[in-house]
Structures are given as structure tokens and as C-alpha cells.
Amino acid sequence: MRHLILAAVLVLSACQEEEAKVPPAPVELTEVALSYFCQMNVSEHGGPKGQIHLDGFPVPLFFAQVRDLAAYVKSPERDAEITAIYVSDMGAAPSWAHPGTMNWIDAKGAHFVVGSNVAGGMGAPEVVPFAAPEDAARFSERYGGTVAGFETIPDDAVMGPVDLDRQLETPS
């Protein structure tokens, strides 16, 4: 009997641990969301957006550019453990100027165009996310760059200096 009780306790604790590991759902982008690094209104800038959920924090950190989100993740200094990372699916976005408020996808499963000739919401070269690899490939064919997974985005694509003389496009 004692072994049966011990087994039940172990099973229940394992279930509780598994429940705790469910990542939080993405949060709708509203007009009051401020970008983590610059504290500017995220919705006032075009291009893809991102949000990072941190353990113990009730609201996510928002980013006006996915480039900035990736730099935050690659940075050794963070506020807490990351529990979820979401980015705009630009294949489902109404337009570059209006990337959507709820077309979030898990960054770890997204396909990113890196090194294209497009500017993100803050004017720096952008890392552009897509849910479908075909959408990423079409974007890459039109604007340049290569397709990569989140873990393989090069550090210098998001953390390096920005060439202010480089002419970047704003996709239509």
C-alpha cells in the first residue's frame, strides 16, 4: 500500500511539472505596447514585431523589430528565463505597414529571411519571419537574403553595427 501511495504522488507531481511547462499564449499587440529597447510605441512602426515572455513577468516584452528581439535573446544579460518567443508571420500580415496584431507564430518554428535589403520598423536591416517556408523563399527571391531558422540567425545580422549609408527598401 505504501508503494502505491508513493507511486501516485510521483505521477501527480510529474503531471504538475508538465503543466507548468506549457508556454504562455501570445498577447495581442495593442496601441499601448512599447518596444523594450527604445520605449517607443510598437504599433506606430511598420514591419514584423516580436514578443518575449519571461518567467515570473505578467506581460511580455514587445519589440518593434524582430532584429531587436533576436539581439535580446542572444544577449547574455536578461531579466529572467524566457518561456516563449513569438514573432509576426509576415506571410499572414495585411501589409508591411500593418503587420497584424494576432498573427503570432512561435519563433523557434519560423523561417527567417536574413540579410535582405529591407528596413524594419526602426530603420535597421530586418530579420523577416514567416510561418511557411515558401513565403520566406518568395520574399528572399524578391528582396535578397537567405532563409534561416531562429537558432541559426547569425549574431552579426542582429547584434552588429548598422550601416547608416546602406539604402534599404520598405516592402509594399
Buried (B, 14 or more C-beta within 10 A) or exposed (E): EEEEEEEEEEEEEEEEEEEEEEEBEBBEBEEEBBBBBBEEBBBEBBBBBBBBBBEEEEEBBBBBBBBBBBBBBEEEEEEEEBBBBBBBBBBBBEEBEEBBBEBBBBBEEBBBBBBBBBBBBBBBBBBBBBBBEEBBBBBBEBBEBBBBEBEEBBEEBBBEEEEEEEEBEBBE
